[in-house]
Amino acid sequence: MSEKEYPAALHYTVVCGFFLLILLTYVSPFKKDKMKSGLTPKQLELVQSSWDKVEPIADTAADIFYTKMFETEPSFRELFPKDMTKQKKALMKMLGMAVKGITNLDELVPKVQDLGRRHAKYYKVTVPMYQTVGACLLYTLEKGLGDIWTPEHKEAWALTYTILADVMIATHN
């Protein structure tokens, strides 16, 4: 991967890295009302309030995430630059944008669709890659949030990730 391609690699982690594991065994077209009907107000609150607790430990969370991801799938390492400083910051910035954007789907969905198209075209991202990245982020959130992490948090984040991953996957043609 050339230096010019690194900014696009930053986006790989954004939504892929954005959330967590529910095995994606199907690809369905995304509809905006799926988010509204699929994510309850309580789940939305859990995702956003837990993200507020991740932001102060962003550097640590990014370290946990990438360490786990590269341990889980060493071949992913070649998709990223040697110096991960900018990548880690971009991951956390984009995660924050996505968490805040959940309440503004008209703005968020086109960005997520664009990410999906780019990842399919330039990085040949496959459904199993989404699963791996999701699992690593779930792990990161559990380790980073410690005692406040509950099964309800896991369910809310997993649903959020599944919705966003489905948006990206639906663009893979």
QUIQUI-V787024 format. One record per pair of residues at least 12 apart in sequence whose ideal C-beta (glycine too) atoms are under 10 Angstrom apart, sorted by the first residue. I is the first residue (numbers start at 1). J is the second residue. D is the distance in whole Angstrom. If there is no record, write none. Layout:
# QUIQUI-V787024
I|J|D, I|J|D
This chain:
# QUIQUI-V787024
1|78|7, 1|79|7, 1|80|8, 1|81|8, 1|122|9, 1|123|9, 3|81|8, 5|79|9, 5|81|9, 5|122|7, 5|123|9, 6|79|10, 6|80|8, 6|81|5, 6|83|10, 6|86|8, 6|87|8, 6|90|10, 7|86|9, 7|87|10, 7|90|8, 8|79|10, 8|115|9, 8|118|6, 8|119|8, 8|121|9, 8|122|6, 8|123|7, 9|78|10, 9|79|6, 9|80|6, 9|81|7, 9|87|7, 9|90|9, 9|118|10, 9|119|9, 9|122|9, 9|123|7, 10|80|9, 10|81|9, 10|86|7, 10|87|6, 10|88|10, 10|89|9, 10|90|4, 10|91|7, 10|93|9, 10|94|7, 11|90|8, 11|91|10, 11|94|7, 11|111|9, 11|114|9, 11|115|5, 11|116|10, 11|118|6, 11|119|7, 11|122|10, 11|123|9, 12|76|9, 12|79|6, 12|80|8, 12|87|9, 12|91|9, 12|115|8, 12|118|9, 12|119|6, 12|122|9, 12|123|6, 12|125|7, 12|129|9, 12|133|8, 13|62|9, 13|65|8, 13|66|8, 13|69|8, 13|76|10, 13|79|9, 13|80|8, 13|87|7, 13|88|9, 13|90|7, 13|91|5, 13|92|10, 13|94|7, 13|95|9, 13|133|7, 13|136|10, 13|137|9, 14|90|8, 14|91|7, 14|93|9, 14|94|4, 14|95|7, 14|97|8, 14|98|7, 14|111|9, 14|112|9, 14|115|6, 14|119|9, 14|164|9, 14|168|10, 15|94|8, 15|95|9, 15|98|7, 15|108|10, 15|111|9, 15|112|6, 15|113|10, 15|115|5, 15|116|8, 15|119|8, 15|130|9, 15|133|9, 15|161|8, 15|164|5, 15|165|7, 15|167|8, 15|168|6, 16|69|10, 16|76|10, 16|91|10, 16|115|8, 16|116|9, 16|119|7, 16|123|10, 16|125|7, 16|129|7, 16|130|6, 16|131|10, 16|132|9, 16|133|4, 16|134|8, 16|136|9, 16|137|9, 16|161|9, 16|164|9, 16|165|7, 16|168|7, 17|62|9, 17|65|6, 17|66|9, 17|69|8, 17|87|10, 17|90|10, 17|91|6, 17|92|10, 17|94|8, 17|95|7, 17|98|10, 17|130|10, 17|133|5, 17|134|9, 17|136|8, 17|137|6, 17|140|9, 17|161|10, 18|91|9, 18|94|7, 18|95|5, 18|96|10, 18|97|9, 18|98|5, 18|99|8, 18|112|9, 18|115|10, 18|133|8, 18|134|9, 18|137|7, 18|157|9, 18|160|8, 18|161|6, 18|164|6, 18|165|8, 18|168|10, 19|47|8, 19|95|8, 19|98|8, 19|99|9, 19|130|10, 19|133|9, 19|134|6, 19|137|6, 19|138|8, 19|141|9, 19|156|10, 19|157|5, 19|158|7, 19|159|9, 19|160|5, 19|161|3, 19|162|8, 19|163|9, 19|164|6, 19|165|8, 20|131|10, 20|133|9, 20|134|5, 20|135|7, 20|136|9, 20|137|5, 20|138|4, 20|139|9, 20|140|9, 20|141|7, 20|142|9, 20|153|10, 20|154|7, 20|155|10, 20|156|9, 20|157|5, 20|158|5, 20|159|9, 20|160|8, 20|161|4, 20|162|8, 20|165|10, 21|130|9, 21|131|6, 21|132|8, 21|133|9, 21|134|4, 21|135|4, 21|136|8, 21|137|8, 21|138|5, 21|139|9, 21|154|9, 21|157|9, 21|158|6, 21|161|7, 21|162|9, 21|165|10, 22|131|9, 22|134|7, 22|135|10, 22|138|9, 22|154|10, 22|155|9, 22|157|10, 22|158|5, 22|159|7, 22|160|10, 22|161|7, 22|162|5, 22|163|10, 22|165|9, 23|127|9, 23|128|10, 23|130|10, 23|131|6, 23|134|9, 23|135|9, 23|158|10, 23|162|9, 24|127|5, 24|128|9, 24|130|6, 24|131|6, 24|134|8, 24|161|9, 24|162|7, 24|165|6, 24|166|7, 24|168|10, 24|169|7, 25|127|9, 25|131|9, 26|127|9, 26|166|8, 26|169|9, 27|127|7, 27|165|10, 27|166|7, 27|169|5, 27|170|6, 27|172|8, 28|166|6, 28|167|10, 28|169|9, 28|170|7, 29|166|8, 29|167|9, 29|170|5, 30|105|10, 30|109|7, 30|112|8, 30|113|8, 30|116|10, 30|163|7, 30|164|9, 30|165|10, 30|166|5, 30|167|4, 30|168|9, 30|169|9, 30|170|5, 30|171|9, 31|109|10, 31|166|10, 31|167|10, 32|105|5, 32|106|8, 32|108|10, 32|109|6, 32|167|10, 33|105|9, 34|105|10, 34|162|10, 34|163|6, 34|166|8, 34|167|9, 35|102|7, 35|103|9, 35|105|6, 35|108|9, 35|109|8, 35|159|9, 35|160|9, 35|163|6, 35|164|9, 35|167|9, 36|105|8, 38|159|6, 38|160|9, 38|162|8, 38|163|6, 38|166|10, 39|102|7, 39|156|7, 39|159|6, 39|160|6, 39|162|10, 39|163|7, 40|155|10, 40|156|8, 40|159|9, 42|152|8, 42|156|8, 43|102|10, 43|152|8, 43|153|9, 43|155|7, 43|156|4, 43|157|9, 43|158|10, 43|159|6, 43|160|8, 44|99|10, 44|102|6, 44|103|7, 44|156|8, 44|159|10, 44|160|8, 45|156|8, 46|150|8, 46|152|6, 46|153|5, 46|154|9, 46|155|8, 46|156|4, 46|157|8, 46|160|9, 47|98|10, 47|99|6, 47|102|7, 47|141|10, 47|153|8, 47|156|5, 47|157|6, 47|159|9, 47|160|5, 47|161|10, 48|99|6, 48|100|8, 48|102|7, 48|103|8, 48|156|10, 48|160|10, 49|99|10, 49|148|9, 49|153|9, 49|156|10, 50|99|9, 50|141|7, 50|144|9, 50|145|6, 50|148|7, 50|149|8, 50|150|9, 50|152|10, 50|153|6, 50|156|8, 50|157|8, 51|92|10, 51|95|7, 51|96|7, 51|98|9, 51|99|4, 51|100|8, 51|102|10, 51|141|9, 51|145|10, 51|157|9, 52|96|10, 52|99|9, 53|141|10, 53|144|8, 53|145|6, 53|146|9, 53|148|7, 53|149|10, 54|92|8, 54|95|8, 54|96|9, 54|99|9, 54|140|9, 54|141|7, 54|144|6, 54|145|7, 55|92|8, 55|95|9, 55|96|7, 55|99|9, 57|92|10, 57|144|6, 57|145|9, 58|88|8, 58|89|8, 58|91|9, 58|92|4, 58|93|9, 58|95|9, 58|96|8, 58|144|9, 59|85|10, 59|88|7, 59|89|8, 59|92|8, 60|140|9, 60|143|9, 60|144|7, 61|88|9, 61|91|9, 61|92|7, 61|95|9, 61|137|9, 61|140|6, 61|141|8, 61|143|8, 61|144|5, 61|145|9, 62|84|8, 62|85|10, 62|87|8, 62|88|4, 62|89|8, 62|90|9, 62|91|6, 62|92|6, 62|95|9, 62|140|8, 62|144|10, 63|84|9, 63|88|7, 63|140|9, 63|144|10, 64|136|9, 64|137|9, 64|139|7, 64|140|5, 64|141|9, 64|142|9, 64|143|5, 64|144|6, 65|88|8, 65|91|7, 65|92|9, 65|95|9, 65|133|9, 65|136|6, 65|137|6, 65|139|8, 65|140|4, 65|141|9, 65|143|9, 65|144|9, 66|80|8, 66|84|6, 66|87|8, 66|88|7, 66|91|8, 66|136|8, 66|140|9, 67|136|9, 67|139|10, 67|140|9, 68|132|10, 68|133|10, 68|135|8, 68|136|5, 68|137|9, 68|138|10, 68|139|5, 68|140|6, 68|143|8, 69|132|7, 69|133|6, 69|135|9, 69|136|4, 69|137|8, 69|139|9, 69|140|9, 70|84|10, 70|136|9, 71|136|9, 72|132|6, 72|133|9, 72|135|7, 72|136|6, 72|139|9, 73|128|9, 73|129|8, 73|132|5, 73|133|9, 73|135|10, 73|136|8, 75|129|10, 76|129|8, 76|132|8, 76|133|8, 76|136|9, 79|119|10, 79|123|6, 79|124|10, 79|125|9, 79|129|9, 91|137|10, 94|111|9, 94|115|9, 95|137|9, 97|111|8, 98|111|8, 98|112|8, 98|115|10, 98|160|9, 98|161|10, 98|164|7, 99|157|10, 99|160|8, 101|164|10, 102|160|7, 102|163|9, 102|164|9, 105|163|10, 105|167|10, 108|164|8, 108|167|9, 109|163|10, 109|164|9, 109|167|6, 110|167|10, 111|167|10, 112|163|9, 112|164|6, 112|165|9, 112|166|10, 112|167|5, 112|168|6, 112|170|10, 112|171|9, 113|167|6, 113|168|7, 113|170|8, 113|171|5, 114|168|9, 114|171|8, 115|164|9, 115|167|9, 115|168|6, 115|171|8, 116|130|10, 116|164|9, 116|165|9, 116|166|9, 116|167|6, 116|168|3, 116|169|7, 116|170|7, 116|171|4, 116|172|7, 116|173|10, 117|168|8, 117|170|10, 117|171|5, 117|172|8, 117|173|8, 118|168|9, 118|171|9, 119|168|7, 119|169|10, 119|171|9, 119|172|8, 120|168|8, 120|169|8, 120|171|6, 120|172|4, 120|173|7, 121|171|9, 121|172|9, 121|173|9, 124|172|10, 125|168|8, 125|169|9, 125|172|8, 126|169|9, 126|172|8, 127|165|8, 127|168|10, 127|169|6, 127|172|8, 129|165|10, 130|161|8, 130|162|9, 130|164|9, 130|165|5, 130|166|9, 130|168|7, 130|169|7, 131|161|10, 131|165|8, 133|161|9, 133|165|9, 134|157|9, 134|158|8, 134|161|5, 134|162|8, 134|164|10, 134|165|7, 135|158|10, 135|161|10, 137|157|8, 137|158|10, 137|161|7, 138|153|10, 138|154|6, 138|157|7, 138|158|7, 138|161|8, 141|153|7, 141|154|8, 141|157|6, 142|154|7, 142|157|10
